[in-house]
Amino acid sequence: MEILAFGVQADEKPLIEQAFRDRYAVRCLDVFLNEDTAPIAAGHEVVSSSVNADLGAGVLEILAAGGTRMVAQRSTGFNNIDLTTAERLGMTVARVSYYSPYSVAEFAWALAMAVNRRIVRASTRTRDFDFRLQGLMGRDMHGRTAGVLGTGKIGEAFARIARGFGMRLLGWDIAENPACTELGMRYVPKDRLLAESDLITLHVPLMPETRHLIDAGALKAMRDDAILVNSSRGGLIDTAALVGELRAGRFTGVGLDVYEAEAGLFFLDKSLEAVEDDTLARLVTFPNVLVTSHQAYYTEDAVGQIVDATVQNVVDYRAGRCSENVLVPRS
């Protein structure tokens, strides 16, 4: 059996090939899975997808017609998959329920510190031999307040780093994490967290209930000098509303590793093309905004764990086993 893996990055390919070696043949493609590319999977019982794949009803129908019986997604998030259609088609769907939370938490902190201390602007200046300090003043994090929206494994890891900085911790979630409480985190309503936090970071999954969790009202509730970081899912923030607040001169810094319309943009080279996304084009012009291309998870440790879990998901599928990673079990 040959597994067809879509959306494989160059750094990821040798890890996938090594992990599947001696188990199954694997063919890696750098194109993303969507309606145009789905016919390539004809004859492959198992396909592996990336987080930016389109696995809506139309794509799943094409895959099923071509003989695909399992989708093994190489990510924790699965908001891009129509699970109802997959179940109707009798298609098994699995994801990676856990990988290194430190990869994302550490990158979220890298974004926060980069916008706070104006690292990108400073680097650009020094490349031009401009060594002035004007406009580069940041703030100490020590003694300030970090607000963590979503206190699971990644939020907890972020909170531990914040505690190391000597920050006051506020949290918001549907359930309290005892480990965060032990760190001194105080759980408060979302509006209070937004109003009192100097640094706000998002670590919740994207679901209908959390889409635009940070909407126009939430943005207005934040301090004018707050720092906002999102390394979770782009749809958590109403980007148009965020642009409006930035145009009004608000926020010390915004660090975004995700964008709600990133599909078809992120992971691709668009440098020689006209930018058709007006919102993103406006967003990246603000000097206090840093946008990266969904790379928070992209460490050797995390990607290795993701690949290993994906291999195990395929092994379990072939053996008829069901694990916590299975979203739609084998029929």
Stockholm file with secondary structure:
# STOCKHOLM 1.0

chainA/1-331         MEILAFGVQADEKPLIEQAFRDRYAVRCLDVFLNEDTAPIAAGHEVVSSSVNADLGAGVLEILAAGGTRMVAQRSTGFNNIDLTTAERLGMTVARVSYYSPYSVAEFAWALAMAVNRRIVRASTRTRDFDFRLQGLMGRDMHGRTAGVLGTGKIGEAFARIARGFGMRLLGWDIAENPACTELGMRYVPKDRLLAESDLITLHVPLMPETRHLIDAGALKAMRDDAILVNSSRGGLIDTAALVGELRAGRFTGVGLDVYEAEAGLFFLDKSLEAVEDDTLARLVTFPNVLVTSHQAYYTEDAVGQIVDATVQNVVDYRAGRCSENVLVPRS
#=GR chainA/1-331 SS CEEEECSCCTTTHHHHHHHHTTTCEEEECSSCCSTTTGGGGTTCSEEEECTTCCBSHHHHHHHHHTTCCEEEESSSCCTTBCHHHHHHTTCEEECCCCCCHHHHHHHHHHHHHHHHTTHHHHHHHHHTTCCCCTTCCCCCCTTSEEEEECCSHHHHHHHHHHHHTTCEEEEECSSCCHHHHHTTCEECCHHHHHHHCSEEEECCCCCTTTTTSBCHHHHHHSCTTCEEEECSCGGGBCHHHHHHHHHTTCCSEEEESCCTTCTTTTTSCCTTSCCCCHHHHHHTTSTTEEECCSCTTCSHHHHHHHHHHHHHHHHHHHHTCCCTTEEECCC
#=GC SS_cons         CEEEECSCCTTTHHHHHHHHTTTCEEEECSSCCSTTTGGGGTTCSEEEECTTCCBSHHHHHHHHHTTCCEEEESSSCCTTBCHHHHHHTTCEEECCCCCCHHHHHHHHHHHHHHHHTTHHHHHHHHHTTCCCCTTCCCCCCTTSEEEEECCSHHHHHHHHHHHHTTCEEEEECSSCCHHHHHTTCEECCHHHHHHHCSEEEECCCCCTTTTTSBCHHHHHHSCTTCEEEECSCGGGBCHHHHHHHHHTTCCSEEEESCCTTCTTTTTSCCTTSCCCCHHHHHHTTSTTEEECCSCTTCSHHHHHHHHHHHHHHHHHHHHTCCCTTEEECCC
//
